[in-house]
């Protein structure tokens, strides 16, 4: 929408009307293809629900790390971490 003192150019108005008609036709075509995507949507929904049911924290790993830190057994491999960060 144009706001100002100058009236809209008739050629621009016609171009806008034509482009919106084209968009409507394109929308109809893509909605026909929407049926082929419905099975993908169902699959993604099932995967999303499955992922949401999984615990965020792997408690057994956390407890093992806590025990190794508390006992002084946890060793940090600085060279291994640096190599992983640099992609070696």
Secondary structure, 3 states (H helix, E strand, C coil): CCCCCCCCCHHHHHHHHHHHHHHHHHHHHHHHHHHHHHHHHHHHHHHHHHHHHCCCCCHHHHHHHHHHHHHCCCCCCHHHHHHHHHCC
